[in-house]
Amino acid sequence: MEHEDLLDDVLKLAAAAGCDLECVPDIAATRSSWATATAVILDASTAAQCAQAALPRRDAVFLVSTDPAPRTLWERAVEIGAERVLELPGAEPWLVNALADATDAPALTTGRAVAVLGGRGGAGASVFAAALGLTAIRTGQHALLIDCDPLGGGLDLVLGAELEQGLRWPDMQLRAGRVAASSLHEALPTRTRGNARLTLLSGARQGASPAPDAVAAVLEAGRRAGETVICDLPRTLGPSAQAALTRADLTVVVVPARYGRAPRPVSSPITWPSWVSPPNSSSAAPPLAASPRPRSPEPPGSPSSPPCAPNPTSPKPSTAATSRPAPKALSPKPPAPPSPHWPPTPPAPSDPNEPRHDRPDQA
């Protein structure tokens, strides 16, 4: 690039994206690195030189200019097959993202994000999130474990990595924008198993919760790198937890198991006794018949009489209604006067030689 102001702006944007730029002096040096460079950034003069040199078309060629871009720049873009014309400073965010993608070399597939939170205290959400990260690297997948609970003890304690070197959330000077996944791999504690890698961003048991933009930037960096992103969220969903929850592909709520007697399955058959009629049964139970009471044998020669014959000498019951006297009104009984012999006189002590008659054998 020959435009110095544009060159300074592009170098600043490359530093923000974590990308190292190589400035070539002439068209001959451009030809030698034209096919191997990850991205090519040209201004109007260098684009005209590339068009005159008839360089082959390639991807990721960007033309930059001040706003608005001249008409001739669009013509040069068509000649060399540029991918996009960028008018600075309006297109600066897009250029930063493009340079970051060129540095990180995005994965073939986009990673997935999982949010884990507990239904109550002590449910084991942090342990489950750490187990997901370890399971991912055991299956040969890269994982990024993010601690979004400011009141928790820290995921580094769960994994036994509290003494490992690396940044924690209070050390991350990140507010908004885009962060490269390679920068996270270099600055954060990692665990490896074969070719798989687990990157941990834990809290430090002090300080405030991370900013929502910082959580979103780290989560998107892991997804661009094709990693499985696991976020440990608190039960109280603050702004940072909401930022992770809205970007998650799956949310897992961990609740503790309650032990007790299991309910009887509905499909199990019920065995009814033979003398009970099941409900909604078409066959009714047979009625219960009273068995006759056995009679004692009569002595020989006694007259036989019906078992329930009435006694002729017994008076007949009267059918007339008898009147009952009305109950008398009860008047309160006056209290008894105090006894002159109160308190009672204690009995005289008994003679130990006198025989006792309180037992039957001594009476």
C-alpha positions as CSV (number, residue, x, y, z in Angstrom):
1,M,0.0,0.0,0.0
2,E,1.3,3.5,-0.9
3,H,-1.4,5.5,0.9
4,E,0.3,6.1,4.3
5,D,-2.9,7.1,6.2
6,L,-4.7,4.1,5.0
7,L,-1.6,1.9,5.9
8,D,-1.6,3.2,9.5
9,D,-5.3,2.5,9.9
10,V,-4.9,-1.0,8.5
11,L,-2.0,-1.8,10.8
12,K,-4.0,-0.6,13.8
13,L,-6.9,-2.8,12.8
14,A,-4.6,-5.8,12.3
15,A,-3.1,-5.3,15.8
16,A,-6.6,-5.3,17.2
17,A,-7.4,-8.6,15.5
18,G,-4.1,-10.2,16.5
19,C,-2.9,-10.5,13.0
20,D,0.6,-9.8,11.7
21,L,0.8,-8.0,8.3
22,E,3.7,-8.3,5.8
23,C,4.2,-5.1,3.8
24,V,5.8,-5.8,0.4
25,P,7.7,-3.0,-1.4
26,D,6.8,-3.6,-5.1
27,I,4.8,-5.8,-7.5
28,A,7.6,-8.4,-7.8
29,A,7.5,-9.1,-4.1
30,T,3.7,-9.2,-4.3
31,R,3.8,-11.8,-7.1
32,S,6.0,-14.1,-5.0
33,S,3.5,-14.2,-2.0
34,W,0.3,-13.7,-4.0
35,A,-0.8,-17.3,-3.9
36,T,0.4,-18.2,-0.3
37,A,-0.9,-15.2,1.6
38,T,-4.0,-15.7,3.8
39,A,-5.5,-12.3,2.7
40,V,-4.4,-9.5,0.5
41,I,-5.2,-5.8,1.2
42,L,-4.7,-3.2,-1.6
43,D,-5.3,0.5,-2.1
44,A,-6.1,2.2,-5.4
45,S,-2.5,2.5,-6.8
46,T,-1.4,-1.1,-5.9
47,A,-4.7,-2.5,-7.3
48,A,-3.8,-0.8,-10.7
49,Q,-0.3,-2.3,-10.6
50,C,-1.8,-5.8,-9.9
51,A,-4.2,-5.4,-12.8
52,Q,-1.4,-4.4,-15.2
53,A,0.7,-7.4,-14.0
54,A,-2.3,-9.7,-14.8
55,L,-2.0,-11.5,-11.5
56,P,-4.3,-14.6,-11.3
57,R,-7.6,-14.3,-9.4
58,R,-7.8,-15.5,-5.9
59,D,-10.0,-15.3,-2.7
60,A,-9.7,-12.9,0.2
61,V,-8.6,-9.8,-1.8
62,F,-9.8,-6.5,-0.2
63,L,-9.5,-3.0,-1.6
64,V,-9.6,-0.2,1.0
65,S,-10.1,3.6,0.5
66,T,-11.5,6.6,2.3
67,D,-15.2,7.1,2.4
68,P,-16.5,7.5,-0.3
69,A,-14.6,5.2,-2.6
70,P,-13.9,6.6,-6.1
71,R,-15.5,5.1,-9.2
72,T,-12.1,4.0,-10.6
73,L,-11.5,1.8,-7.5
74,W,-14.6,-0.2,-8.3
75,E,-13.4,-0.7,-11.8
76,R,-10.0,-2.0,-10.5
77,A,-11.9,-4.4,-8.1
78,V,-13.7,-5.9,-11.1
79,E,-10.4,-6.3,-13.0
80,I,-8.5,-8.2,-10.3
81,G,-11.5,-10.0,-8.9
82,A,-11.5,-8.4,-5.4
83,E,-13.9,-9.9,-2.9
84,R,-15.0,-6.6,-1.3
85,V,-14.3,-2.8,-1.4
86,L,-14.0,-1.4,2.1
87,E,-14.7,2.3,2.9
88,L,-12.9,3.3,6.1
89,P,-13.7,4.1,8.8
90,G,-17.2,2.7,8.3
91,A,-16.0,-0.8,7.4
92,E,-13.4,-1.1,10.2
93,P,-15.4,-3.7,12.3
94,W,-15.8,-5.9,9.2
95,L,-12.1,-5.7,8.4
96,V,-11.1,-6.7,12.0
97,N,-13.4,-9.7,11.8
98,A,-11.9,-10.7,8.4
99,L,-8.4,-10.4,9.7
100,A,-9.2,-12.4,12.8
101,D,-10.7,-15.2,10.7
102,A,-7.7,-15.2,8.5
103,T,-5.5,-15.6,11.5
104,D,-7.5,-18.3,13.3
105,A,-8.2,-20.3,10.2
106,P,-11.9,-21.1,11.1
107,A,-12.8,-24.8,11.5
108,L,-14.8,-26.6,8.9
109,T,-17.8,-26.9,11.3
110,T,-19.1,-24.4,13.8
111,G,-18.8,-25.4,17.5
112,R,-21.8,-25.8,19.8
113,A,-22.5,-24.0,23.1
114,V,-24.0,-25.7,26.1
115,A,-25.3,-23.8,29.2
116,V,-25.4,-25.6,32.5
117,L,-27.2,-24.2,35.6
118,G,-28.4,-25.7,38.8
119,G,-32.1,-25.9,39.8
120,R,-31.1,-25.3,43.5
121,G,-28.0,-24.9,45.6
122,G,-25.7,-27.8,45.8
123,A,-27.3,-29.6,42.8
124,G,-23.8,-30.2,41.2
125,A,-24.0,-27.9,38.1
126,S,-20.3,-27.0,38.3
127,V,-19.3,-30.6,38.6
128,F,-21.5,-31.6,35.7
129,A,-20.0,-28.8,33.5
130,A,-16.5,-29.9,34.4
131,A,-17.5,-33.5,33.6
132,L,-18.8,-32.4,30.2
133,G,-15.4,-30.8,29.4
134,L,-13.4,-33.9,30.4
135,T,-15.8,-36.1,28.4
136,A,-15.3,-34.0,25.3
137,I,-11.5,-34.3,25.3
138,R,-11.8,-38.1,26.1
139,T,-13.8,-38.4,22.9
140,G,-11.2,-36.5,20.9
141,Q,-13.0,-33.1,20.7
142,H,-11.7,-29.6,21.7
143,A,-13.6,-27.9,24.4
144,L,-13.8,-24.5,26.0
145,L,-15.0,-24.3,29.7
146,I,-16.2,-20.9,30.8
147,D,-17.0,-20.0,34.4
148,C,-19.8,-17.4,34.5
149,D,-20.7,-17.8,38.2
150,P,-19.1,-15.0,40.2
151,L,-20.3,-16.5,43.5
152,G,-18.9,-19.9,42.9
153,G,-15.6,-21.4,44.1
154,G,-14.2,-21.4,40.6
155,L,-14.0,-24.2,38.0
156,D,-10.2,-24.4,38.5
157,L,-10.9,-25.9,41.9
158,V,-13.2,-28.5,40.5
159,L,-10.6,-29.6,38.0
160,G,-7.7,-29.3,40.4
161,A,-6.0,-26.5,38.3
162,E,-6.0,-23.7,40.9
163,L,-2.2,-23.7,40.9
164,E,-1.7,-23.7,37.1
165,Q,-0.5,-20.6,35.4
166,G,-2.9,-18.7,33.2
167,L,-5.4,-15.9,33.2
168,R,-8.7,-15.8,35.1
169,W,-11.7,-13.5,34.6
170,P,-10.4,-10.6,36.7
171,D,-7.1,-10.7,34.6
172,M,-8.9,-10.5,31.3
173,Q,-8.9,-6.9,30.0
174,L,-11.7,-7.5,27.6
175,R,-14.8,-5.5,27.2
176,A,-16.2,-5.9,23.7
177,G,-15.2,-6.8,20.2
178,R,-13.6,-9.9,18.9
179,V,-11.0,-12.1,20.4
180,A,-8.9,-14.7,18.6
181,A,-9.2,-18.3,19.8
182,S,-5.5,-18.8,19.4
183,S,-4.9,-16.0,22.0
184,L,-7.2,-17.8,24.4
185,H,-5.3,-21.0,24.0
186,E,-2.0,-19.3,24.8
187,A,-3.2,-17.2,27.8
188,L,-5.6,-19.6,29.6
189,P,-4.9,-22.9,31.5
190,T,-5.3,-25.9,29.3
191,R,-5.6,-29.7,29.6
192,T,-4.7,-32.0,26.8
193,R,-5.5,-35.7,26.1
194,G,-4.0,-36.9,22.9
195,N,-4.7,-34.3,20.2
196,A,-7.8,-32.9,22.1
197,R,-7.5,-29.8,24.2
198,L,-9.6,-28.4,27.1
199,T,-9.3,-24.6,27.7
200,L,-10.5,-23.2,31.0
201,L,-11.5,-19.7,31.8
202,S,-12.3,-19.7,35.5
203,G,-13.2,-17.1,38.1
204,A,-10.8,-16.1,40.8
205,R,-13.2,-16.1,43.8
206,Q,-12.9,-12.3,44.0
207,G,-14.0,-9.3,41.9
208,A,-17.2,-8.7,40.0
209,S,-18.8,-10.9,37.3
210,P,-17.5,-10.6,33.8
211,A,-19.0,-8.2,31.4
212,P,-21.7,-9.5,29.0
213,D,-19.8,-8.4,25.9
214,A,-16.7,-10.2,27.2
215,V,-18.6,-13.4,27.7
216,A,-20.1,-13.2,24.2
217,A,-16.7,-12.5,22.7
218,V,-15.1,-15.6,24.3
219,L,-18.0,-17.8,23.5
220,E,-18.1,-16.8,19.9
221,A,-14.3,-17.3,19.6
222,G,-14.7,-20.9,20.8
223,R,-17.5,-21.6,18.4
224,R,-15.6,-20.2,15.4
225,A,-12.7,-22.5,16.3
226,G,-15.1,-25.5,16.1
227,E,-14.9,-26.2,19.9
228,T,-17.6,-27.4,22.3
229,V,-18.2,-24.4,24.5
230,I,-19.5,-25.2,28.0
231,C,-20.8,-22.3,30.2
232,D,-21.3,-22.8,34.0
233,L,-24.1,-20.3,34.8
234,P,-25.4,-19.1,38.3
235,R,-29.0,-19.7,39.4
236,T,-29.5,-15.9,39.4
237,L,-29.3,-14.9,35.8
238,G,-27.5,-11.6,35.5
239,P,-26.5,-9.8,32.3
240,S,-23.4,-12.0,31.8
241,A,-25.4,-15.2,32.3
242,Q,-28.1,-13.9,29.9
243,A,-25.5,-13.3,27.3
244,A,-24.3,-16.9,27.4
245,L,-27.9,-18.3,27.7
246,T,-29.2,-16.5,24.6
247,R,-26.2,-17.9,22.5
248,A,-26.4,-21.5,23.8
249,D,-27.6,-24.3,21.6
250,L,-28.6,-26.4,24.6
251,T,-29.5,-25.6,28.2
252,V,-29.1,-28.2,30.9
253,V,-30.8,-27.7,34.3
254,V,-29.3,-30.0,37.0
255,V,-31.6,-30.9,39.9
256,P,-30.8,-33.3,42.8
257,A,-32.4,-36.7,42.9
258,R,-34.9,-37.3,45.7
259,Y,-34.8,-40.8,47.3
260,G,-38.0,-42.4,48.5
261,R,-40.5,-45.2,47.9
262,A,-41.2,-45.5,44.3
263,P,-44.8,-45.3,43.3
264,R,-46.5,-48.5,42.2
265,P,-46.6,-48.7,38.4
266,V,-50.1,-48.3,36.9
267,S,-49.7,-51.2,34.5
268,S,-49.0,-53.8,37.2
269,P,-52.0,-56.2,37.7
270,I,-53.9,-56.2,41.0
271,T,-54.7,-59.5,42.6
272,W,-58.2,-59.4,44.1
273,P,-59.4,-62.0,46.8
274,S,-61.9,-64.6,45.6
275,W,-64.7,-63.1,47.8
276,V,-64.2,-59.5,46.5
277,S,-65.8,-58.3,43.3
278,P,-63.3,-56.2,41.3
279,P,-64.6,-52.8,40.3
280,N,-66.2,-52.5,36.9
281,S,-66.7,-56.2,36.8
282,S,-69.5,-57.7,34.8
283,S,-70.0,-60.6,37.2
284,A,-71.5,-59.8,40.6
285,A,-70.3,-61.4,43.8
286,P,-72.7,-64.1,45.2
287,P,-74.7,-62.9,48.2
288,L,-73.5,-64.1,51.6
289,A,-76.0,-66.5,53.3
290,A,-76.3,-66.7,57.1
291,S,-75.6,-70.1,58.4
292,P,-78.0,-71.4,61.1
293,R,-76.7,-71.5,64.7
294,P,-76.3,-75.0,66.1
295,R,-78.7,-75.9,68.9
296,S,-77.8,-77.8,72.1
297,P,-79.3,-81.2,72.4
298,E,-82.5,-81.5,74.5
299,P,-82.8,-84.1,77.3
300,P,-85.1,-87.0,76.6
301,G,-88.7,-86.5,77.6
302,S,-88.7,-82.7,77.4
303,P,-91.6,-81.1,75.5
304,S,-90.6,-79.7,72.2
305,S,-91.4,-76.1,71.5
306,P,-90.7,-73.8,68.7
307,P,-87.3,-72.0,69.3
308,C,-88.9,-68.6,69.2
309,A,-92.4,-69.2,70.7
310,P,-93.6,-66.4,73.0
311,N,-94.1,-66.9,76.7
312,P,-97.9,-66.7,77.5
313,T,-97.3,-65.5,81.1
314,S,-95.1,-62.6,80.1
315,P,-96.9,-59.2,79.9
316,K,-97.5,-57.8,76.5
317,P,-95.6,-54.6,75.6
318,S,-97.6,-51.5,75.8
319,T,-98.0,-49.6,72.5
320,A,-99.1,-46.4,74.2
321,A,-96.6,-43.6,74.3
322,T,-95.2,-42.9,77.7
323,S,-94.5,-39.3,78.8
324,R,-91.2,-38.5,80.4
325,P,-90.9,-35.9,83.1
326,A,-89.3,-32.7,82.2
327,P,-85.7,-32.3,83.5
328,K,-85.3,-30.2,86.6
329,A,-83.2,-27.0,86.5
330,L,-79.9,-27.4,88.1
331,S,-78.8,-24.7,90.5
332,P,-75.2,-24.2,91.3
333,K,-74.1,-25.8,94.6
334,P,-72.7,-23.4,97.1
335,P,-69.1,-24.0,98.0
336,A,-68.5,-26.1,101.2
337,P,-67.2,-24.2,104.2
338,P,-63.6,-24.8,105.2
339,S,-63.1,-27.8,107.5
340,P,-61.9,-26.9,111.0
341,H,-59.7,-30.0,111.1
342,W,-57.5,-28.7,108.2
343,P,-54.7,-29.5,107.8
344,P,-55.2,-33.1,109.0
345,T,-53.3,-34.4,111.9
346,P,-50.5,-36.7,110.9
347,P,-50.9,-40.3,112.2
348,A,-48.9,-41.4,115.2
349,P,-45.9,-43.5,114.4
350,S,-46.5,-47.2,114.5
351,D,-44.8,-49.6,116.8
352,P,-42.2,-51.7,114.9
353,N,-43.0,-54.7,117.2
354,E,-46.7,-54.6,116.4
355,P,-47.7,-57.2,113.8
356,R,-48.8,-55.9,110.4
357,H,-52.1,-57.0,108.8
358,D,-51.6,-55.5,105.4
359,R,-50.7,-58.9,104.0
360,P,-52.9,-62.0,103.8
361,D,-50.4,-64.3,105.3
362,Q,-50.2,-62.1,108.5
363,A,-53.9,-61.6,108.9
